[in-house]
């Protein structure tokens, strides 16, 4: 399989289903940002973290490929006139969202309650989580814009929303496991 095709040399790319769009199209920005997020999550997974977190991060990376495939598909090419699915694209399921919620609940049970916002940082691994969280929020913003223009499966939006929360809670968990300092943001009075 050749990596280069030269078909994008004039600034367009093909979606699943064959439709060509400009490389700056909101659909491309959406799944490209999900791909960027997936790379950041791989960086977190490569750190010295607990086995359960690594296992969940691998699961998340798999789901992000699914999510990217959904976003990379022309919605008009997904379904035949008969109503049958034309392309065999996996889905984000309710169980995928529930897994993130369950994992957050388990992590939160072992953490002190949050009384303030916290400043990102304290340890490189924790900072990677916060960077991934911010990229996830950007992916969510782009996916919601796309959804306004060309509706997609709402579970894509739900998954990205939960994932950014998961990454925040993971950052807090790793702060405590790595014995890093969690600095509360306390606004200065004028």
C-alpha positions in Angstrom: 0.0 0.0 0.0 1.5 3.3 -1.0 1.3 6.1 1.5 1.3 8.9 -1.0 -1.4 9.1 -3.7 -0.9 12.7 -5.0 -4.7 13.1 -5.0 -4.5 15.8 -2.4 -1.9 17.9 -4.1 -4.5 20.5 -5.1 -5.8 21.0 -1.6 -8.7 18.5 -1.5 -9.1 15.1 0.2 -11.6 12.3 0.0 -14.1 11.4 2.7 -15.2 7.8 3.2 -17.7 7.3 0.4 -15.5 9.2 -2.1 -16.8 12.7 -1.7 -13.9 15.2 -2.2 -13.8 18.3 0.1 -11.2 21.0 0.7 -8.6 20.1 3.3 -9.8 23.0 5.5 -13.4 21.7 5.5 -14.9 21.6 9.0 -15.3 17.8 8.7 -11.5 17.4 8.1 -10.8 19.8 11.0 -13.0 17.7 13.2 -11.5 14.3 12.5 -8.0 15.8 12.2 -8.3 17.2 15.8 -9.6 13.8 17.0 -6.5 12.2 15.4 -4.3 14.8 17.2 -6.1 14.0 20.5 -5.4 10.3 19.9 -1.7 11.0 19.6 -1.7 13.0 22.8 -3.5 10.1 24.6 -0.8 7.8 23.2 1.8 10.0 24.9 0.0 9.7 28.2 -0.2 6.0 27.8 3.6 5.9 27.2 4.3 7.3 30.7 4.8 5.4 33.9 1.2 5.1 34.9 -0.9 2.3 36.4 -2.0 -0.7 34.3 -5.8 0.1 34.6 -5.3 3.6 33.2 -3.2 2.2 30.3 -5.9 -0.3 29.6 -8.6 2.3 29.5 -6.5 4.6 27.4 -6.0 1.9 24.8 -9.8 1.4 24.8 -10.2 5.2 24.3 -7.7 5.2 21.4 -9.7 2.5 19.7 -13.0 4.5 20.2 -11.3 7.6 18.8 -10.5 5.8 15.6 -14.2 4.8 15.5 -15.2 8.4 16.1 -12.8 9.6 13.5 -14.2 7.2 10.9 -17.7 8.5 11.7 -16.6 12.1 11.3 -14.7 11.2 8.1 -17.8 9.8 6.4 -20.0 11.8 4.1 -23.4 11.4 5.8 -25.1 11.3 2.4 -23.1 8.2 1.5 -23.7 6.3 4.8 -27.2 5.1 4.0 -28.7 3.6 0.8 -32.1 4.8 -0.5 -33.5 1.5 1.0 -32.4 2.7 4.4 -29.7 0.0 4.7 -26.2 1.2 5.8 -23.9 1.5 2.8 -20.6 1.6 4.6 -19.7 -0.7 7.4 -18.6 2.0 10.0 -18.5 1.1 13.7 -20.5 3.2 16.1 -20.0 4.8 19.4 -22.3 3.0 21.8 -24.0 4.1 25.0 -21.7 1.6 26.8 -18.6 3.5 25.6 -19.9 6.6 27.3 -20.9 4.7 30.4 -17.4 3.3 30.7 -15.9 6.7 30.9 -18.5 7.7 33.5 -17.8 4.6 35.6 -14.0 5.1 35.4 -14.5 8.7 36.6 -16.6 7.7 39.5 -14.0 5.1 40.6 -11.2 7.6 40.3 -13.2 10.3 42.1 -13.9 8.0 45.0 -10.2 7.9 45.9 -9.6 11.7 45.5 -10.2 14.5 47.9 -13.2 16.7 46.9 -12.5 19.5 44.6 -13.1 22.9 46.1 -11.4 25.1 43.5 -10.2 25.0 40.0 -6.7 23.7 39.7 -3.8 25.0 37.7 -2.6 22.5 35.0 0.8 21.0 35.8 2.7 19.7 38.7 4.3 16.7 36.8 5.0 16.1 33.1 2.5 13.2 32.9 -0.3 15.4 34.5 0.5 18.2 32.1 0.1 15.7 29.2 -3.4 14.9 30.5 -4.3 18.6 30.6 -3.0 19.1 27.1 -5.1 16.1 25.9 -8.1 17.5 27.7 -7.7 20.9 25.9 -7.3 19.2 22.5 -10.4 17.1 23.3 -12.4 20.3 24.1 -11.3 21.7 20.7 -12.3 18.5 19.0 -15.7 18.8 20.7 -16.1 22.4 19.6 -15.3 21.5 16.0 -17.6 18.5 16.1 -20.5 20.6 17.4 -20.0 23.1 14.6 -20.0 20.2 12.1 -23.1 18.8 13.7 -24.9 22.1 13.2 -24.0 22.1 9.5 -24.3 18.3 8.8 -25.9 16.4 11.7 -24.0 13.4 12.9 -24.5 10.8 15.6 -25.0 12.7 18.8 -23.1 10.1 20.7 -19.9 11.5 19.0 -20.6 14.8 20.9 -21.4 13.0 24.1 -18.3 10.9 23.9 -16.0 13.9 23.4 -17.7 15.7 26.2 -17.3 12.8 28.7 -13.7 12.2 27.5 -12.6 15.7 28.3 -14.0 15.2 31.8 -12.3 11.8 32.1 -8.9 13.3 31.2 -9.4 16.0 33.9 -10.1 13.4 36.5 -7.2 11.2 35.2 -5.0 14.2 35.7 -6.1 14.6 39.3 -5.7 10.9 39.9 -2.1 10.9 38.5 -1.3 14.1 40.5 -2.0 12.1 43.7 -0.4 8.8 42.5 2.8 10.7 41.4 2.7 12.8 44.6 2.7 16.0 42.6 1.5 19.3 43.9 -2.1 20.2 43.0 -2.2 24.0 43.0 -5.6 25.5 43.5 -6.6 28.5 41.5 -7.6 31.2 44.0 -8.4 34.5 42.2 -6.6 37.4 43.6 -8.7 40.2 45.1 -8.2 43.6 43.7 
